[in-house]
Amino acid sequence: MKLIITFLLATLFSIDCHSQKLDQSISEIATDLAQKVSKKNRVKLALTDFVNSEGKRDALTDYIREELELKLINSDYDLQVIDRKHIKLLLSEHHLQSEGLIDESTAKSAISFIKIDGWIVAEITTLADQIKIKVTVTDISTSQIYAASTSGLISDVVIKNLLEPEIKACSECGGKGT
């Protein structure tokens, strides 16, 4: 009986340890980027949608983006992280202008209002049981990358659940959502 309890506790602690590894990797990337960006006095940043190696968003890429955004905002380097929803609204206005639906002066003032130094872009690659996170900061004017950070970690139960969530059918509708 003691052996079974020991095994269950060890399994429970290892799952917690693995999920901490993902958060630890994100923290390390945030700290590394914050140091590099602040040294170059380019502290106004915006995060794009993070994607996987297929160029698509998923639960894992969204989780990493949200966690990285929070860690950058709360870093000790006085970074200014611009709200993504606000930027999407301004960029959609810019798109409307390019289609001739709003005038050019309105669109220019909307885009100039953003005033960010760099875009934070990431690609998350899943290879068998490994995850590779690559994050770059690109100058908004020149498209030159001026900071980058990577991290690799072993995939675990938490990551697999983000990538392939189990869908359980309820007893009332059989999983049809009705």
TORGU-893202 format. One line per 8 residues: their letters; for each residue x, y, z of N, C-alpha, C, O, CB. Coordinates in Angstrom, 2 decimals, padded with zeros to 5 digits. Last residue first. Glycine has a CB too. Layout:
% TORGU-893202
a	X/Y/Z/X/Y/Z/X/Y/Z/X/Y/Z/X/Y/Z; ... .
***
This chain:
% TORGU-893202
tgkggces	-026.02/020.19/-027.24/-027.40/020.68/-027.30/-028.06/020.58/-025.94/-029.22/020.94/-025.79/-028.21/019.91/-028.33; -023.51/019.11/-027.59/-023.62/020.50/-027.17/-025.02/021.06/-027.20/-025.20/022.27/-027.20/-022.76/021.34/-028.03; -022.95/016.51/-028.09/-023.40/017.31/-029.23/-023.57/018.78/-028.87/-023.76/019.62/-029.75/-024.71/016.76/-029.78; -022.38/014.74/-026.06/-021.28/015.52/-026.63/-021.66/016.40/-027.81/-020.78/016.97/-028.46/-020.21/014.61/-027.04; -024.76/013.66/-025.16/-023.83/012.78/-025.86/-022.70/013.53/-026.55/-022.13/013.03/-027.52/-024.56/011.96/-026.88; -026.45/015.12/-023.63/-026.51/015.35/-025.07/-025.54/014.47/-025.86/-025.51/014.53/-027.09/-026.22/016.80/-025.36; -026.24/014.03/-020.98/-027.53/014.52/-021.49/-027.55/014.62/-023.02/-028.55/014.27/-023.64/-027.85/015.87/-020.88; -023.65/013.32/-020.33/-024.67/012.26/-020.36/-025.98/012.73/-020.99/-026.75/011.90/-021.48/-024.93/011.76/-018.94 .
cakiepel	-021.11/014.72/-022.44/-021.98/014.74/-021.26/-023.08/013.69/-021.42/-023.37/013.24/-022.52/-022.61/016.16/-021.06; -017.96/013.64/-023.45/-019.37/013.77/-023.78/-020.18/013.79/-022.49/-019.97/012.99/-021.58/-019.83/012.61/-024.72; -015.00/015.41/-023.44/-015.81/014.40/-022.77/-017.29/014.68/-023.07/-017.77/015.80/-022.95/-015.55/014.39/-021.22; -012.14/015.79/-025.11/-013.52/016.24/-025.14/-014.37/015.12/-024.55/-014.45/014.03/-025.10/-013.99/016.60/-026.60; -008.95/016.73/-024.19/-009.92/015.65/-024.22/-011.32/016.24/-024.20/-011.63/017.09/-023.37/-009.72/014.68/-023.04; -006.85/018.72/-026.26/-007.74/018.59/-025.11/-008.71/017.43/-025.29/-009.22/017.18/-026.38/-008.51/019.88/-024.89; -004.00/018.90/-027.34/-005.04/017.93/-027.69/-005.99/017.75/-026.51/-005.93/016.72/-025.84/-004.42/016.58/-028.11; -002.53/021.06/-026.30/-002.49/020.76/-027.72/-003.63/019.86/-028.19/-004.16/020.03/-029.28/-001.18/020.12/-028.07 .
lnkivvds	-003.08/020.99/-023.59/-003.30/022.24/-024.32/-003.36/021.98/-025.82/-004.15/022.60/-026.53/-002.19/023.25/-024.00; -002.31/018.39/-023.01/-003.72/018.75/-022.85/-004.04/020.08/-023.53/-005.16/020.26/-024.01/-004.07/018.84/-021.36; 000.44/018.61/-023.47/-000.36/017.73/-024.34/-001.85/018.04/-024.22/-002.57/017.97/-025.21/-000.11/016.25/-023.98; 001.10/020.31/-021.33/001.26/020.77/-022.71/000.42/019.92/-023.67/-000.23/020.45/-024.57/002.74/020.73/-023.12; 000.49/018.58/-019.17/-000.13/019.91/-019.27/-000.08/020.41/-020.71/-001.08/020.88/-021.25/000.56/020.91/-018.33; 002.16/016.36/-019.63/000.71/016.20/-019.61/000.01/017.55/-019.82/-000.96/017.63/-020.57/000.26/015.57/-018.30; 004.85/017.63/-021.70/004.31/016.91/-020.54/002.79/016.84/-020.66/002.22/017.22/-021.68/004.72/017.60/-019.22; 007.90/017.98/-023.52/006.44/018.05/-023.46/005.96/017.20/-022.28/006.58/016.20/-021.93/005.80/017.55/-024.80 .
ilgstsaa	010.80/019.58/-022.41/010.15/018.31/-022.68/008.64/018.50/-022.55/008.17/019.10/-021.59/010.67/017.20/-021.71; 011.94/022.59/-024.01/011.55/021.80/-022.86/010.87/020.53/-023.31/010.41/020.42/-024.45/010.63/022.60/-021.93; 013.84/025.46/-024.84/013.34/024.15/-025.19/012.98/023.40/-023.93/013.63/023.55/-022.90/014.37/023.37/-026.01; 013.92/028.80/-025.94/013.89/027.85/-024.84/013.33/026.54/-025.37/012.46/026.52/-026.23/013.03/028.40/-023.64; 015.36/031.93/-026.97/014.76/030.62/-027.22/014.78/029.79/-025.95/015.55/030.04/-025.02/015.51/029.89/-028.35; 015.25/035.28/-028.15/015.46/034.34/-027.06/014.77/033.03/-027.42/013.73/033.02/-028.08/014.92/034.90/-025.70; 016.37/038.45/-029.35/015.81/037.12/-029.57/016.12/036.25/-028.37/017.12/036.45/-027.68/016.36/036.48/-030.86; 016.37/041.70/-030.79/016.46/040.86/-029.61/015.81/039.52/-029.94/014.84/039.45/-030.69/015.77/041.53/-028.36 .
yiqstsid	016.12/042.90/-033.24/017.13/043.43/-032.32/017.18/042.71/-030.99/017.97/043.09/-030.12/016.88/044.89/-032.08; 015.55/042.51/-036.61/015.42/041.85/-035.32/016.50/042.39/-034.41/017.69/042.35/-034.75/015.51/040.30/-035.45; 014.13/045.02/-038.64/015.35/044.37/-038.17/015.10/043.75/-036.80/014.51/044.39/-035.92/016.53/045.37/-038.12; 012.11/046.56/-039.62/011.91/045.11/-039.64/013.16/044.34/-039.24/013.24/043.13/-039.47/011.46/044.67/-041.02; 012.15/049.31/-039.30/013.12/048.71/-040.21/012.93/047.21/-040.43/013.54/046.65/-041.34/014.50/048.95/-039.69; 009.99/049.95/-037.55/010.28/050.75/-038.74/011.13/050.03/-039.76/010.87/050.12/-040.96/010.97/052.02/-038.34; 009.88/048.09/-035.47/008.65/048.40/-036.19/008.91/049.15/-037.50/008.15/049.02/-038.46/007.74/049.22/-035.31; 012.15/045.51/-034.97/011.97/046.95/-035.05/010.78/047.26/-035.95/010.68/046.75/-037.07/013.25/047.63/-035.58 .
tvtvkiki	011.20/042.61/-033.22/011.51/043.21/-034.51/011.21/044.70/-034.49/010.13/045.11/-034.04/010.73/042.52/-035.63; 012.17/040.07/-031.21/011.63/041.43/-031.16/012.14/042.14/-032.41/013.34/042.25/-032.63/012.06/042.19/-029.83; 011.26/036.59/-030.99/012.09/037.68/-031.49/011.38/039.01/-031.29/010.15/039.07/-031.22/012.44/037.46/-032.98; 011.39/033.34/-029.67/010.76/034.65/-029.60/011.74/035.70/-030.11/012.91/035.70/-029.73/010.31/034.98/-028.14; 010.65/030.01/-029.74/011.57/031.00/-030.30/010.83/032.34/-030.35/009.78/032.46/-030.99/012.08/030.57/-031.74; 010.49/027.04/-028.08/009.87/028.37/-028.13/010.93/029.34/-028.63/011.98/029.48/-028.01/009.30/028.81/-026.71; 009.86/023.71/-028.56/010.87/024.75/-028.76/010.13/026.07/-028.91/009.25/026.20/-029.77/011.79/024.44/-030.02; 009.24/020.69/-026.93/008.67/021.98/-027.35/009.83/022.96/-027.47/010.67/023.04/-026.57/007.57/022.50/-026.33 .
qdalttie	009.18/017.14/-027.46/009.87/018.39/-027.11/009.13/019.60/-027.67/008.48/019.54/-028.71/011.30/018.37/-027.64; 008.33/014.71/-028.34/008.04/015.05/-026.94/008.76/016.31/-026.50/008.93/016.54/-025.30/008.44/013.90/-026.03; 007.92/015.64/-031.51/007.73/014.44/-030.68/007.39/014.85/-029.26/006.28/015.31/-029.00/009.00/013.54/-030.70; 008.10/018.94/-031.46/008.78/017.83/-032.10/008.70/016.63/-031.17/009.37/016.62/-030.13/010.26/018.18/-032.45; 006.60/021.95/-031.98/006.45/020.71/-031.23/007.09/019.59/-032.04/006.68/019.31/-033.17/004.94/020.40/-030.93; 007.38/025.34/-031.73/007.52/024.11/-032.52/007.42/022.91/-031.60/008.08/022.85/-030.56/008.87/024.10/-033.30; 006.22/028.50/-031.89/006.33/027.38/-030.97/006.30/026.10/-031.80/005.33/025.82/-032.50/005.16/027.39/-029.89; 007.36/031.69/-032.44/006.96/030.44/-033.09/007.23/029.33/-032.10/008.32/029.22/-031.54/007.71/030.21/-034.45 .
aviwgdik	006.57/035.15/-032.01/007.06/033.86/-031.53/006.54/032.73/-032.40/005.47/032.79/-033.00/006.63/033.64/-030.08; 007.34/038.59/-031.72/006.83/037.52/-032.55/007.38/036.21/-032.01/008.53/036.15/-031.58/007.22/037.72/-034.05; 006.77/041.79/-030.84/007.26/040.53/-030.31/006.54/039.42/-031.06/005.31/039.32/-031.05/007.02/040.42/-028.75; 007.77/044.76/-032.39/006.80/043.67/-032.35/007.46/042.46/-031.73/008.60/042.14/-032.07/006.25/043.34/-033.78; 008.84/047.93/-031.02/009.03/046.61/-031.59/007.85/045.68/-031.43/007.06/045.78/-030.50/010.21/045.98/-030.99; 008.06/050.48/-030.32/009.42/050.28/-030.81/009.56/048.93/-031.50/010.32/048.80/-032.46/010.41/050.39/-029.66; 005.01/052.19/-031.13/005.75/051.11/-030.47/007.13/051.00/-031.11/007.34/051.36/-032.26/004.97/049.75/-030.57; 002.76/054.06/-031.74/004.10/054.42/-031.28/004.78/053.31/-030.48/005.08/053.48/-029.29/004.04/055.67/-030.45 .
ifsiaska	-000.05/054.44/-032.18/000.47/053.22/-031.57/001.85/053.48/-030.97/002.08/053.16/-029.81/000.55/052.08/-032.61; -000.50/056.78/-033.57/-000.86/056.75/-032.16/-000.27/055.54/-031.45/-000.02/055.60/-030.25/-002.37/056.74/-032.02; -000.03/056.23/-036.18/001.02/056.95/-035.46/000.74/056.97/-033.96/001.66/057.15/-033.16/001.15/058.37/-035.98; -002.49/055.03/-036.82/-001.27/054.22/-036.81/-000.17/054.93/-036.03/000.55/054.28/-035.28/-000.80/053.93/-038.24; -004.23/057.26/-036.62/-004.48/056.05/-035.82/-003.21/055.21/-035.72/-002.88/054.73/-034.63/-005.62/055.22/-036.45; -003.19/059.02/-038.47/-003.18/059.42/-037.06/-003.43/058.21/-036.16/-002.90/058.15/-035.05/-004.24/060.51/-036.79; -003.63/057.51/-040.79/-002.27/057.84/-040.37/-002.21/058.25/-038.90/-001.29/057.86/-038.18/-001.70/058.96/-041.24; -006.46/057.45/-040.87/-005.70/056.20/-040.72/-004.28/056.49/-040.23/-003.78/055.78/-039.36/-005.65/055.43/-042.05 .
tsedilge	-007.05/060.16/-041.27/-007.56/059.46/-040.09/-006.75/058.20/-039.82/-006.40/057.92/-038.68/-009.04/059.10/-040.28; -005.82/060.60/-043.75/-005.36/061.35/-042.56/-005.83/060.69/-041.27/-005.10/060.67/-040.28/-005.86/062.80/-042.62; -007.24/058.94/-045.56/-005.84/058.66/-045.24/-005.38/059.37/-043.97/-004.62/058.79/-043.19/-004.96/059.07/-046.39; -010.63/057.92/-044.72/-009.63/058.78/-045.35/-008.24/058.57/-044.77/-008.07/058.09/-043.64/-010.04/060.23/-045.20; -011.93/054.59/-045.35/-011.79/055.78/-044.49/-010.66/056.63/-045.06/-009.83/056.12/-045.81/-011.50/055.39/-042.99; -011.96/052.95/-047.58/-013.20/053.10/-046.83/-013.13/054.19/-045.77/-014.17/054.68/-045.32/-013.55/051.79/-046.17; -009.79/052.19/-049.12/-010.49/053.42/-049.48/-011.76/053.66/-048.69/-012.57/054.50/-049.08/-010.80/053.41/-050.92; -008.27/050.14/-048.28/-009.35/049.78/-049.21/-010.18/050.99/-049.61/-011.16/050.86/-050.34/-010.25/048.71/-048.59 .
sqlhhesl	-006.69/051.41/-046.49/-006.04/050.92/-047.71/-007.07/050.47/-048.74/-006.78/050.42/-049.94/-005.08/049.77/-047.38; -008.57/051.86/-044.49/-008.06/053.00/-045.24/-007.44/052.53/-046.55/-007.64/053.15/-047.59/-007.04/053.79/-044.41; -008.89/049.29/-043.49/-010.04/049.95/-044.11/-009.59/051.13/-044.96/-010.15/051.38/-046.03/-011.04/050.42/-043.04; -006.34/048.96/-042.43/-006.76/048.11/-043.54/-007.96/048.74/-044.26/-008.03/048.72/-045.49/-007.12/046.68/-043.02; -006.49/050.80/-040.34/-005.50/051.01/-041.40/-005.87/050.19/-042.63/-005.72/050.67/-043.75/-004.09/050.63/-040.90; -008.43/049.55/-038.81/-008.73/050.87/-039.38/-007.77/051.17/-040.53/-008.17/051.72/-041.56/-008.64/051.98/-038.31; -006.95/047.34/-038.05/-008.13/047.12/-038.91/-008.57/048.44/-039.53/-009.04/048.45/-040.67/-009.29/046.49/-038.10; -005.07/048.60/-036.46/-004.63/047.98/-037.70/-005.81/047.69/-038.62/-005.69/047.77/-039.85/-003.87/046.69/-037.41 .
llkihkrd	-006.71/049.41/-034.33/-006.02/050.41/-035.14/-005.56/049.82/-036.47/-005.65/050.49/-037.50/-004.83/050.98/-034.39; -007.53/046.87/-033.37/-008.52/047.85/-033.81/-007.87/048.89/-034.72/-008.42/049.22/-035.78/-009.17/048.54/-032.59; -005.08/045.76/-032.66/-005.89/045.12/-033.70/-006.94/046.09/-034.26/-007.19/046.12/-035.46/-006.58/043.86/-033.16; -004.36/047.50/-030.57/-003.58/047.48/-031.81/-004.37/046.85/-032.94/-004.34/047.35/-034.07/-002.26/046.72/-031.61; -006.28/046.80/-028.68/-006.20/048.18/-029.16/-005.45/048.23/-030.49/-005.86/048.92/-031.42/-005.49/049.08/-028.10; -005.63/044.16/-028.20/-006.95/044.47/-028.76/-006.95/045.88/-029.35/-007.56/046.12/-030.39/-008.05/044.33/-027.69; -003.05/044.35/-027.03/-003.24/043.75/-028.34/-004.57/044.12/-028.98/-004.62/044.36/-030.19/-003.13/042.26/-028.22; -001.61/047.10/-025.40/-002.74/046.17/-025.43/-003.00/045.68/-026.86/-003.15/046.48/-027.78/-004.00/046.84/-024.86 .
ivqldyds	001.90/047.30/-025.09/000.67/047.87/-025.64/-000.39/046.77/-025.75/-000.09/045.65/-026.15/000.93/048.53/-027.02; 004.05/047.62/-022.50/003.45/046.62/-023.39/002.07/047.13/-023.80/001.21/047.36/-022.96/003.35/045.21/-022.70; 006.92/048.95/-021.60/005.57/049.38/-021.88/004.99/048.41/-022.92/005.41/048.41/-024.08/005.52/050.87/-022.39; 009.13/048.07/-018.93/008.68/047.95/-020.31/007.24/048.44/-020.43/006.46/048.35/-019.49/008.80/046.49/-020.80; 010.78/048.13/-016.60/009.93/049.26/-016.98/009.55/049.24/-018.47/009.64/050.25/-019.16/010.64/050.55/-016.66; 012.08/045.89/-015.65/012.76/046.71/-016.65/011.90/047.84/-017.22/012.27/048.45/-018.22/013.22/045.84/-017.78; 011.07/043.90/-014.11/011.73/045.00/-013.41/012.36/046.00/-014.37/013.10/046.88/-013.94/012.78/044.47/-012.47; 007.83/042.87/-015.40/009.28/042.76/-015.26/009.84/044.00/-014.54/009.15/045.01/-014.39/009.96/042.60/-016.64 .
nilklele	005.15/042.85/-015.94/005.56/042.86/-014.53/007.06/042.76/-014.33/007.52/042.58/-013.20/004.88/041.74/-013.81; 005.13/042.69/-018.72/004.50/043.84/-018.06/005.01/043.97/-016.63/005.28/045.08/-016.16/002.96/043.70/-018.06; 006.33/040.18/-019.05/007.00/041.39/-019.55/006.44/042.65/-018.88/007.19/043.55/-018.52/006.84/041.48/-021.06; 004.40/038.53/-017.90/005.74/038.56/-017.32/006.53/039.78/-017.81/007.31/040.34/-017.05/006.50/037.27/-017.66; 002.20/038.97/-019.62/002.12/039.31/-018.20/003.50/039.44/-017.57/003.75/040.36/-016.79/001.32/038.26/-017.45; 003.31/037.96/-022.04/002.84/039.34/-021.95/002.78/039.78/-020.48/003.26/040.87/-020.15/001.45/039.48/-022.60; 003.71/035.28/-021.38/004.86/036.13/-021.69/004.48/037.60/-021.57/005.26/038.40/-021.05/005.39/035.83/-023.10; 001.03/034.45/-021.06/001.97/034.39/-019.93/003.18/035.29/-020.16/003.61/035.99/-019.25/002.43/032.94/-019.70 .
eriydtla	000.04/034.85/-023.67/-000.57/035.53/-022.53/000.37/035.56/-021.32/000.48/036.58/-020.64/-001.87/034.84/-022.14; 001.75/033.17/-025.19/001.67/034.62/-025.45/001.12/035.36/-024.24/001.67/036.39/-023.83/000.78/034.89/-026.68; 001.19/030.64/-024.07/002.55/031.18/-024.00/002.53/032.69/-024.22/003.22/033.42/-023.51/003.47/030.50/-025.03; -001.54/030.40/-024.73/-001.11/030.36/-023.34/000.27/031.00/-023.19/000.50/031.81/-022.29/-001.09/028.91/-022.82; -001.44/030.43/-027.55/-002.16/031.49/-026.83/-001.73/031.56/-025.37/-001.56/032.65/-024.83/-003.67/031.25/-026.91; -000.01/028.08/-028.00/000.57/029.36/-028.44/-000.12/030.52/-027.73/000.54/031.49/-027.34/000.44/029.52/-029.97; -001.86/026.21/-026.88/-000.51/026.35/-026.34/000.11/027.69/-026.74/000.69/028.37/-025.89/000.38/025.20/-026.84; -004.15/026.47/-028.46/-004.23/026.76/-027.03/-002.84/026.96/-026.42/-002.67/027.80/-025.54/-004.97/025.63/-026.30 .
drkgesnv	-002.99/028.05/-031.50/-003.66/026.99/-030.77/-003.63/027.35/-029.29/-003.15/028.41/-028.92/-002.98/025.60/-031.04; -002.53/029.44/-034.75/-002.70/029.61/-033.31/-003.34/028.37/-032.74/-004.15/027.72/-033.39/-003.53/030.87/-033.00; -000.23/028.43/-037.32/-001.56/028.54/-036.75/-001.50/028.79/-035.25/-000.55/028.39/-034.58/-002.36/027.28/-037.03; 002.09/027.73/-038.62/001.59/029.08/-038.80/000.21/029.32/-038.22/-000.45/030.29/-038.58/001.57/029.41/-040.24; 003.16/025.36/-037.97/002.28/025.35/-039.15/001.69/026.73/-039.42/000.88/026.89/-040.33/001.15/024.33/-038.95; 004.43/025.80/-035.61/005.27/025.64/-036.79/004.46/025.57/-038.08/005.01/025.72/-039.17/006.11/024.38/-036.66; 002.18/028.25/-034.14/002.95/027.02/-034.10/003.73/026.90/-035.41/003.69/027.81/-036.24/002.03/025.77/-033.89; 002.30/031.73/-033.08/001.85/030.63/-033.92/002.71/029.39/-033.70/003.82/029.46/-033.16/001.87/031.04/-035.40 .
fdtlalkv	000.96/034.59/-031.42/002.00/033.58/-031.54/001.44/032.41/-032.33/000.24/032.13/-032.26/002.52/033.12/-030.14; 000.07/037.76/-032.49/-000.44/036.42/-032.20/000.72/035.45/-032.39/001.38/035.47/-033.43/-001.66/036.05/-033.11; 002.45/040.09/-031.09/001.57/039.62/-032.15/000.92/038.32/-031.68/001.22/037.84/-030.58/002.35/039.41/-033.50; 002.83/042.52/-028.60/002.92/041.11/-028.96/001.96/040.81/-030.09/000.80/041.22/-030.06/002.63/040.22/-027.74; 004.75/045.46/-028.47/003.44/044.85/-028.69/003.65/043.41/-029.11/004.56/043.11/-029.89/002.62/045.64/-029.75; 006.54/047.94/-026.53/006.42/046.69/-027.28/004.97/046.27/-027.45/004.09/046.67/-026.69/007.20/045.59/-026.58; 008.86/050.18/-025.70/007.44/050.12/-026.06/007.23/048.97/-027.03/007.68/049.00/-028.18/006.96/051.48/-026.70; 011.61/050.27/-025.37/010.81/049.64/-024.33/009.31/049.58/-024.62/008.56/048.99/-023.84/011.02/050.35/-023.06 .
rnkksvkq	014.50/050.48/-026.18/013.32/050.28/-027.04/012.29/049.53/-026.20/012.14/048.32/-026.31/013.69/049.47/-028.36; 017.13/050.68/-025.19/016.14/051.77/-024.99/014.97/051.69/-025.96/014.50/052.70/-026.48/016.82/053.12/-025.15; 018.74/048.54/-025.15/018.68/049.27/-026.42/017.69/050.42/-026.37/017.43/051.07/-027.38/018.31/048.33/-027.55; 018.29/047.48/-022.68/019.65/047.96/-022.98/019.66/048.81/-024.25/020.50/049.70/-024.39/020.62/046.77/-023.14; 015.68/046.57/-022.97/015.92/047.77/-022.16/017.32/048.33/-022.39/017.51/049.55/-022.31/015.71/047.47/-020.68; 016.08/044.27/-024.54/015.30/045.39/-025.06/015.60/046.67/-024.28/015.75/047.74/-024.88/013.80/045.06/-025.00; 017.56/042.59/-022.84/018.09/042.98/-024.15/017.39/044.22/-024.69/018.04/045.12/-025.22/017.94/041.83/-025.14; 015.84/042.31/-020.60/017.20/042.83/-020.45/017.71/043.37/-021.77/018.25/044.47/-021.83/018.14/041.74/-019.91 .
aldtaies	013.56/041.18/-021.82/013.45/042.46/-021.11/014.83/043.10/-020.94/014.98/044.31/-021.13/012.78/042.26/-019.73; 014.56/038.71/-022.77/014.12/039.75/-023.71/014.07/041.12/-023.05/014.49/042.12/-023.64/012.74/039.41/-024.27; 015.14/037.46/-020.27/016.17/037.64/-021.29/015.79/038.75/-022.27/016.60/039.63/-022.55/016.40/036.33/-022.05; 012.59/037.45/-019.06/013.72/038.14/-018.42/014.81/038.44/-019.44/015.35/039.54/-019.46/014.29/037.30/-017.27; 011.15/035.88/-020.91/010.72/037.25/-020.58/011.88/038.04/-019.99/012.11/039.19/-020.38/009.53/037.23/-019.60; 012.55/033.43/-020.79/012.48/034.19/-022.05/012.13/035.64/-021.77/012.74/036.55/-022.33/011.44/033.56/-023.02; 012.02/032.74/-018.12/013.40/032.94/-018.57/013.44/033.74/-019.87/014.28/034.62/-020.03/014.10/031.60/-018.76; 009.23/032.46/-018.19/009.85/033.48/-017.33/011.27/033.79/-017.78/011.68/034.95/-017.82/009.85/033.02/-015.87 .
isqdlkqs	009.00/030.27/-019.90/008.42/031.55/-020.31/009.03/032.68/-019.49/009.32/033.75/-020.03/006.87/031.53/-020.13; 010.24/028.34/-018.30/010.80/028.68/-019.62/010.29/030.03/-020.10/011.05/030.84/-020.63/010.46/027.58/-020.65; 008.44/028.29/-016.16/009.82/028.70/-015.93/010.48/029.10/-017.24/011.22/030.08/-017.29/010.61/027.59/-015.25; 006.16/027.25/-017.41/006.12/028.60/-016.87/007.52/029.15/-016.61/007.77/030.33/-016.81/005.31/028.62/-015.58; 007.26/024.71/-018.03/006.75/025.58/-019.08/006.73/027.02/-018.59/007.22/027.92/-019.27/005.34/025.14/-019.53; 007.88/023.78/-015.45/008.95/023.95/-016.42/008.50/024.85/-017.58/009.29/025.67/-018.05/009.41/022.59/-016.96; 005.47/023.46/-014.20/006.31/024.58/-013.76/007.43/024.83/-014.75/007.90/025.96/-014.88/006.87/024.30/-012.36; 004.71/021.15/-015.42/003.95/022.36/-015.75/004.71/023.59/-015.29/004.62/024.65/-015.92/002.55/022.33/-015.11 .
hcdisflt	006.60/019.41/-014.23/006.63/019.66/-015.66/005.87/020.93/-016.03/006.33/021.70/-016.86/006.04/018.47/-016.41; 005.77/019.51/-011.52/007.12/019.95/-011.88/007.20/020.27/-013.38/007.79/021.27/-013.76/008.15/018.87/-011.51; 003.26/018.33/-011.67/003.37/019.71/-011.23/004.72/020.30/-011.64/004.79/021.45/-012.05/003.19/019.81/-009.71; 004.09/015.77/-012.44/003.20/016.54/-013.32/003.28/018.01/-012.96/003.37/018.86/-013.85/001.74/016.03/-013.21; 005.59/015.05/-010.21/006.27/015.19/-011.50/005.41/015.95/-012.49/005.94/016.71/-013.30/006.64/013.82/-012.07; 003.66/014.91/-008.19/004.71/015.93/-008.11/005.42/016.11/-009.44/005.83/017.23/-009.77/005.71/015.58/-007.03; 002.18/012.68/-009.15/001.54/013.98/-008.95/002.57/015.10/-008.92/002.38/016.13/-009.56/000.73/013.98/-007.65; 004.12/010.66/-009.03/003.50/011.03/-010.31/002.87/012.41/-010.22/003.02/013.22/-011.13/002.43/009.99/-010.70 .
allftiil	004.61/010.59/-006.28/005.70/010.90/-007.21/005.15/011.34/-008.56/005.66/012.29/-009.16/006.62/009.68/-007.38; 002.06/009.81/-005.37/002.63/011.11/-004.98/003.75/011.52/-005.92/003.83/012.69/-006.31/003.14/011.06/-003.53; 001.91/007.25/-006.53/000.92/008.28/-006.86/001.44/009.68/-006.52/001.27/010.62/-007.30/-000.39/008.02/-006.12; 004.09/005.95/-005.27/004.04/006.09/-006.72/003.08/007.20/-007.13/003.42/008.01/-008.00/003.63/004.76/-007.36; 003.26/006.07/-002.57/004.50/006.71/-002.98/004.52/006.95/-004.48/004.92/008.02/-004.94/005.71/005.87/-002.57; 000.97/004.47/-002.76/000.84/005.88/-002.35/002.09/006.65/-002.76/001.99/007.77/-003.25/000.62/006.00/-000.82; 002.18/002.01/-003.46/001.19/002.64/-004.35/001.05/004.12/-004.03/001.02/004.95/-004.94/-000.19/001.94/-004.21; 003.79/001.54/-001.22/004.39/001.66/-002.54/003.45/002.36/-003.52/003.88/003.20/-004.31/004.77/000.28/-003.07 .
km	001.95/001.24/000.81/002.85/002.38/000.86/003.49/002.62/-000.50/003.72/003.77/-000.88/003.94/002.16/001.93; 000.82/-001.20/000.00/000.00/000.00/000.00/000.87/001.27/000.00/000.57/002.23/-000.70/-000.93/-000.01/001.21 .
***
